[in-house]
């Protein structure tokens, strides 16, 4: 579908601001944010202006799409390369997944597995993400508790968590490939630290990138044997 001129203008203004503020640094991130229409992932009543303001957007079930600057930082800091296999925890609206897929497509291809605990959010995200046309990026969506990662698809070259966690993510660290990079918000509800972890010869090194504020990872036991994929 062709995007409206107004949407394109607002998107490019937002991206230019993020570049000017030295928040967005990599070409693949710029390409992805310029090409994914955020309004497709927002609730219908959200205005175009709000969609292209640097703020989180409500997506139902008390969840939000992260603000664009945070999505840009995640994408830049993940250090994406051609051919990487990525795990996202928290599909939500599908916006962040769409941005990651578009960046991977720009880089020449890759794989994205995304895990969501809420069936309604996942169904809506699936509808939206199926419209992304790329033959170079494989997408698999799973309905399950991402706390446990996705052992049957591990190892992953990149992992990112879009909800905050209060315990060190040992299960996800196990599923990170050698030389892999992982990002997650760590801390109590309210304000957390964005942690970047790398793995080298089985050893994890962590650095704190910045303060951030994410919704909390939901920890109700909600296990589905019939994990769905597309
Ligand atoms: N990345 C999303 C927004 C993330 S909001 C987007 O671009 O829209 C955090 C998401 O994590 C929500 O969709 C929430 O339902 C999901 N989530 C929370 N706990 C989870 C868990 N244990 N496993 C998988 N997903 C979870």
Boltz pocket constraint, residues with backbone or C-beta under 6 A from the ligand:
constraints:
  - pocket:
      binder: B
      contacts: [[A, 59], [A, 63], [A, 64], [A, 65], [A, 66], [A, 89], [A, 90], [A, 91], [A, 92], [A, 93], [A, 94], [A, 95], [A, 96], [A, 97], [A, 115], [A, 116], [A, 117], [A, 118], [A, 121], [A, 144], [A, 145], [A, 146], [A, 147], [A, 162], [A, 163], [A, 215], [A, 216], [A, 217], [A, 218], [A, 219]]
      max_distance: 6.0
